[in-house]
Structures are given as C-alpha cells and as structure tokens.
Amino acid sequence: MRDVLAELLPWWRAGHTIGVATVVATFRSAPRPPGAAMLVGPAGEAVGSVSGGCVEGAVYEVSGEVVGSGVPALKRYGVSDDDAFAVGLTCGGILDVFVEPVSLTTFPELGAVADDIDAGRPVAVATVIDHPDRSLVGRRIVVRPEGSGDPERAASLGSARADAAALDDARGLLATGRSETLTYGPDGERRGEGMRVFVSSYAPKPRMLVFGAIDFAAAVARMGSFLGYHVTVCDARPVFATRSRFPDADEVVVTWPHRYLADEVAAGRIDERTVLAVLTHDPKFDVPLLQVALRLPAVAYVGAMGSRRTHADRIVRLREAGLSDAEIARLSSPIGLDLGARTPEETAVSIAAEIIARRWGGGGTRLADGDGPIHAHPDVPR
C-alpha cells in the first residue's frame, strides 16, 4: 500500500470508498511480492499493480463488485484456476489477492498509519482476510513496536485471544520489515486453521553494519541478509572491501570504520534496531570505532570479535580512551554465543543467535532444558 498512498489518501479524506486489492500471498514465480497493491478509485481509476499486468483486469472487476457490495473478497489467481490463462497469469505463479472497500468508515486509522509511514516510524496493519465467520473478514488492528502501546481498544480481530496472537506475531514481522499471511484457528489458536491474517509491515529493514572485510564477515553478511537486515560491510582497505568478496551485502563501503559510523549517525541512519559487528580485531580500527559505537544512545547490539586476550587488551585501550565502565558494559565481546563454533559459517550462526537473543530477551539455553513459555514475552495463552 505504501506505493499507492499518495493517490489513496485524498480519496479517503474526501469520503470516497476505494477498492484496494493487495497481494497477500505468492507461490512459485508470482510477479509481485506480498504487500503490492492496486486501487480502483471513485471514478474507476486504476492505480498500482498486483501482478505487473497479468491479472489486473480480473482484479479490477472484483474491486468494482467489492465497492458496490461492501463485502471483502479473497481471490486466488494462478495455474490452479481454470481461467488462469484467460486472466493472463501464465508464468506459472500463483497470487492470493485480498480486495476490500476502504473508506473513512471501514479504515478510520488510515490517516495515522500514513503519518507513521511518512515519518519513517515502523507500523503494521494486521487484517483478517479469511475466517469461518464471514462478518470478521476485513477486521484489522494497527500494530506498532513494543513499547509504543497496544492497538486501540475499539479495534479487534474478533477476540482478545486473536488480537494477542496477531499482535505478538505482527511485531515479530515488523521488527524485520516483512509482510506475511499468518494462519490461526478461528479464535486465534496457534495450532489451528480457518483464520488467516495478513500483516502488512511498513518499516525500513533494520541495519547490520559489519566492520572488517575478512572471511568471517562474508558469512556474517550472508546470515544478516537471511535474517532480513540491510547489510553494510565497511573496511578501510580497498583490496579487501570489494563487491566480489561480499555478494550478499547490500553495500560495501571503503573508508575508516569510525568515520563511516559517525557519518551515518549524523545522517540519522542509525536507530535502535541497528546491530554492529566489529570483526577486525585490530586496535587501530576497533578502538576508534568502539568509541563511537558504545556512546550511541540507542542501538540493538554491539559485538566485537577476538580471543579473550584480545578482549582484555581492548578493554584496557577503551578505558584509556575515556570510556566508562557503563559504556564498556554494552559491548558483547568475545562476540557470539558459546556454540563451539569453528568455521566462519558456524561463527556467523553464533553471532546471529546472540543478536536474536538480545532482541527478544532469550537466554541462549536449550529449550529442552526448560519448562516455561518458549517466547520471552508471551502475549497469547498457550
């Protein structure tokens, strides 16, 4: 919906009802990702795309019907449909498209959601797209990061249990900027079917900054990309910091690490979701960089690689540079959880595990050795 907000908002504010079609699931080689949207305006205008042109005609017709009836519809287009060729989706993919009427009455929170998106504040919308009780289809809650407050009391997906389940899972998706369809039982049961909720996340990907263009950095960049981070590898040595050595990174930057981090902070591109992995284990790079990193008001994680001897030497140097014990205590060093990792790939898993544990409050112990709730902050009855 982000791509069509500029056209949607004036119609919504003017009191019109707009047909909004959203891709909520894709299979195989479907041309557009979940979250892609198409509008049918009050005068029949078509804006946006759900398939790059393949099924727009069919979706346009459904949108007109939905606006007329006021009843949302979930449609599947693809090779499983008898009319797949007729609507044009001959690429072998399958699309699930949810079509709903959007107006001041049906989506009164849209203005606040648009404000969040425009300001760069993470926000998600969780919408019931399928349910045995058809009166619940189209219900939605607006989800913001933990600590930003729960959804408005007036909004509900149908029950407190369903709201809690969707809120918990939607915050997980929002943390990585992913949009996805979730499946529950009719009352929000985790192990059940019948209720499908599409979570549309509006957040930039969280950032992972990897300092040190070494072989371990390539594995960490690959893992960071897999986890949904926007990954930057930074090193002052141009012979090592190359695109060919780090194909999984979104950016490879050649400059002194501490200068790069300071510039990114000044530009407002570092936030509380950012994770920093310092892998150089070379004091001339590490100490100036950590002086900047450990004094940042809010980042999710700062970890530094090295042996225990390297760590002890690093702590001495940081104290000599003027860092306080409280600032040094923010450093995860030696980096990662104790998994017995040896290879770069295993070490990357160890680092990722520590980042995940820090994000969600996990203890890093074996689940089989415990007997409490699996999630650190359960919102849903188990």
KAPE-V387769 format. One record per pair of residues at least 24 apart in sequence whose C-alpha atoms are under 7 Angstrom apart, sorted by the first residue. I is the first residue (numbers start at 1). J is the second residue. Records with the same first field share a line. If there is no record, write none. Layout:
I->J, J
//
This chain:
1->35, 36, 37
4->48
12->103, 104
15->103, 104
16->42, 103
17->42, 67, 101, 102, 103
18->42, 67, 101, 102, 103
19->63, 64, 66, 67, 99, 100, 101, 102
20->99, 100, 101, 102
21->63, 97, 98, 99, 100
22->50, 97, 98, 99
23->50, 95, 96, 97, 98
24->96, 97, 98, 180, 181, 198
25->95, 96, 181
26->94, 95, 96
27->93, 94, 95
28->93, 94
29->91, 92, 93
30->93, 94, 95
34->179, 180
35->179, 200
54->87, 88, 89
55->87, 88, 89
58->87
63->99
66->100, 101
67->101
70->101
72->99, 100, 101, 137, 138
73->98, 99, 100
74->98, 99, 129
98->129
117->202
120->203
121->203
122->174, 202, 203
123->174, 201, 202, 203
124->174, 199, 200, 201, 202
125->199, 200, 201
126->197, 198, 199, 200
127->197, 198, 199
128->157, 196, 197, 198
129->196, 197, 198
130->195, 196
131->186, 194, 195, 196
132->186, 194
143->167, 170, 171
145->171
159->187
161->187, 188, 380
162->187, 188
164->379, 380
165->379, 380
168->379
170->199
174->201, 203
176->205, 206, 228, 229
177->201, 202, 203, 204, 205
205->229, 230
206->230, 273, 274
207->231, 273, 274, 275
208->232, 274, 275, 276
209->233, 275, 276, 277
210->234, 276, 277, 278
211->235, 257, 277, 278, 279, 280
212->278, 279, 280
213->240, 241
215->344
216->344
217->279
218->246
219->344, 345, 348
220->348
221->248, 249
222->248
223->348
257->285, 289
258->288, 289, 292
262->292
271->298, 299
272->298, 299, 300
273->299, 300
274->299, 300
275->299, 300, 301, 302
276->301, 302, 303
277->302, 303, 304
278->303, 304, 305
279->304, 305
281->305, 306
287->318
294->327, 328, 330
295->327
301->355
302->331, 332
303->331, 332, 333, 335
304->332, 333, 334, 335
305->333, 334, 335
306->334
307->334
308->334
//
